[in-house]
Amino acid sequence: MLEIKNATKRYGFLTVLDNFSLKFPEKGVVAMLAPSGSGKTTLLRVISGLEKLDAGELVKMPGARVSMIFQEDRLIPVLSARENILAALPPGKESEAKADEMLLACGISQAAHFLPRKLSGGMQRRVAIGRALAFGGDILLMDEPFKGLDTQTREDIIRLVLSQRAGGLTLFVTHSMEEAQRCADMILHFKGPPLTKFDHA
């Protein structure tokens, strides 16, 4: 269960969520499109727990585990690609196997022991995606996750995300209708700022 009820969020004099309500499906991929600066990222940050609402309520399943792919890669600079993935997992052989599996699935096994500064932008993005997928969780939040990937790599990663997230709930912020149509079971067109209304597609 994931639902936003009468949510309001302000940054100083700027209101980005204004009495906003939305109930999400229990599973599937929900794509959210809106103009830049309209509040989509804030909505994801509220769901993740990184931001608190000024008014309204966030309702989600007790104990729900949330994973997030940010717009930025947010890799730990002193850890290798493999270690960055392991940082999101509990210690143990099973986690090590999971990290190796994800590196292979993301096509970056050859760079497993490279620090982020030694990786191309596209490879850093794949490490960030692999880390979130390895963590798993009940809800995956993706904020423009495929930017910086070439066409073939993007298609490979989209297939990986869809296969890994079958049966779970994924919320996907994008500016690309093509990506939304390729990935999503439901597409929401938001109007903002502030976020107040949406249309199903």
Protein Blocks (a to p, Z undefined) as FASTA:
>chain_A
ZZdehiacdehjbcfbghiacdddfbdcddddddehilmmmmmmmmnopaccfbdcdddd
ehiacddddfbloiafkbcfklmmmmmpccdjklmmmmmmmmmmnopmmmmmpcfklpcf
klmmmmmmmmmmmnnpjbdcdehklgoiafklmmmmmmmmmmmmgoiacddddfbfklmm
mmpmbdcdddddddfbdcdZZ
